[in-house]
Amino acid sequence: MIIEDLLAKKNMTKYRLAVMANVPHTTLNDICRGKTKLEKCSAETVYKLANALGVSMEMLTESGLRETKKVRSFEYGLPDYLQHDLDAYKEGLKTKSGILDCLWGELYGSINIAEINEGAITPEHADYLRQKYLWGGGRE
């Protein structure tokens, strides 16, 4: 569930979120267990939770969840050569590699080949990868 993913990312407990959002802990537990759908909660509850988590209200709804899953899927199931170059670039960013410009160029070329030459990824998929890793500096 999106709330639990956000909690893990922020290293926050459900109890802390409930206190910060001024939402009953039982309500939050019911949402996280699937007993209560977030879409059935009041706009005020969704707003409080989103505000405490630092995300938009839409991000917490089903449409936000679908978008998050779509974005995550853009980083999996890639052709082997593209996955290799993406992993190498991520590692280069992490280790502050001295050949980061070369890794960048390899990734850029692999994205283009996968999109244009092979049609292995869609233009939307290629744009996502370029934006996130090349133009956005690879910051997640």
C-alpha positions as CSV (number, residue, x, y, z in Angstrom):
1,M,0.0,0.0,0.0
2,I,1.2,3.5,-0.8
3,I,1.0,4.8,2.8
4,E,3.1,2.0,4.1
5,D,5.7,2.6,1.3
6,L,5.8,6.3,2.2
7,L,6.1,5.4,5.9
8,A,9.1,3.1,5.2
9,K,10.7,5.7,3.0
10,K,10.4,8.4,5.7
11,N,11.3,5.9,8.5
12,M,8.0,6.8,10.2
13,T,5.7,4.6,12.2
14,K,1.9,4.5,11.7
15,Y,1.5,5.8,15.2
16,R,3.7,8.8,14.5
17,L,1.8,9.5,11.3
18,A,-1.5,9.3,13.1
19,V,-0.3,11.8,15.7
20,M,1.2,14.2,13.1
21,A,-1.9,14.1,11.0
22,N,-4.3,14.2,13.9
23,V,-6.1,11.2,12.6
24,P,-7.2,8.3,15.0
25,H,-4.7,5.5,15.0
26,T,-7.5,3.0,14.5
27,T,-8.6,4.8,11.3
28,L,-5.1,4.7,10.0
29,N,-4.7,1.0,10.9
30,D,-8.0,0.3,9.1
31,I,-6.8,2.1,6.0
32,C,-3.4,0.3,6.0
33,R,-5.1,-3.1,6.5
34,G,-7.5,-2.5,3.6
35,K,-10.5,-2.6,5.9
36,T,-11.3,1.0,5.0
37,K,-10.6,2.4,1.5
38,L,-8.8,5.7,1.5
39,E,-11.2,6.9,-1.3
40,K,-14.1,6.4,1.2
41,C,-12.5,8.6,3.8
42,S,-13.4,12.2,4.2
43,A,-11.3,14.7,2.2
44,E,-10.2,16.2,5.5
45,T,-8.7,12.8,6.5
46,V,-6.9,12.3,3.2
47,Y,-5.6,15.9,3.3
48,K,-4.3,15.5,6.8
49,L,-2.5,12.2,5.9
50,A,-1.1,13.6,2.7
51,N,0.1,16.8,4.4
52,A,1.8,14.8,7.2
53,L,3.5,12.6,4.6
54,G,4.5,15.5,2.4
55,V,2.6,14.3,-0.7
56,S,-0.4,15.4,-2.7
57,M,-3.9,14.0,-1.9
58,E,-4.0,12.4,-5.4
59,M,-0.8,10.5,-4.6
60,L,-2.6,8.6,-1.8
61,T,-5.6,7.6,-3.9
62,E,-6.0,4.7,-6.4
63,S,-5.0,6.9,-9.3
64,G,-1.8,7.9,-7.5
65,L,-1.2,4.3,-6.7
66,R,-1.6,3.3,-10.4
67,E,0.8,6.1,-11.5
68,T,3.3,4.9,-8.9
69,K,3.1,1.3,-10.1
70,K,3.5,2.5,-13.7
71,V,6.6,4.6,-12.9
72,R,8.1,1.7,-11.0
73,S,7.4,-0.6,-13.9
74,F,9.5,1.7,-16.2
75,E,12.6,0.5,-14.4
76,Y,12.0,-3.2,-14.7
77,G,11.8,-5.6,-17.7
78,L,14.3,-3.6,-19.7
79,P,16.5,-5.2,-22.4
80,D,19.6,-6.7,-20.8
81,Y,22.0,-4.2,-22.3
82,L,19.9,-1.2,-21.1
83,Q,19.4,-2.7,-17.6
84,H,23.2,-3.3,-17.4
85,D,23.9,0.4,-18.4
86,L,21.3,1.7,-16.0
87,D,22.7,-0.3,-13.1
88,A,26.2,0.8,-14.0
89,Y,25.2,4.4,-14.1
90,K,23.3,4.1,-10.7
91,E,26.4,2.5,-9.2
92,G,28.6,5.3,-10.7
93,L,26.4,7.9,-9.1
94,K,26.5,6.1,-5.8
95,T,30.3,5.8,-5.8
96,K,31.0,9.1,-7.4
97,S,32.8,7.4,-10.3
98,G,35.5,9.2,-12.2
99,I,34.0,7.9,-15.5
100,L,30.5,9.1,-14.8
101,D,30.4,11.0,-18.1
102,C,31.2,7.7,-19.9
103,L,28.5,5.8,-18.0
104,W,26.0,8.7,-18.8
105,G,26.9,8.4,-22.5
106,E,26.4,4.6,-22.4
107,L,23.0,4.9,-20.8
108,Y,21.9,7.6,-23.2
109,G,22.9,5.4,-26.2
110,S,21.2,2.4,-24.7
111,I,18.0,4.2,-24.1
112,N,18.0,5.5,-27.7
113,I,18.8,2.1,-29.2
114,A,16.0,0.4,-27.1
115,E,13.5,3.1,-28.2
116,I,14.4,3.9,-31.8
117,N,16.3,0.9,-33.3
118,E,14.6,-2.0,-31.5
119,G,11.3,-0.6,-30.3
120,A,11.9,-2.4,-27.0
121,I,10.6,0.5,-25.0
122,T,8.0,3.1,-25.8
123,P,8.9,6.8,-26.3
124,E,7.1,7.5,-23.0
125,H,9.3,4.9,-21.3
126,A,12.4,6.4,-22.9
127,D,11.5,9.9,-21.8
128,Y,10.9,8.7,-18.3
129,L,14.4,7.2,-18.1
130,R,16.1,10.2,-19.7
131,Q,14.3,12.6,-17.4
132,K,14.9,10.7,-14.2
133,Y,18.5,9.6,-14.8
134,L,20.1,11.8,-17.4
135,W,18.4,15.2,-17.3
136,G,17.5,15.0,-13.7
137,G,21.0,14.0,-12.6
138,G,19.9,10.5,-11.5
139,R,18.5,11.6,-8.2
140,E,15.7,9.5,-6.9
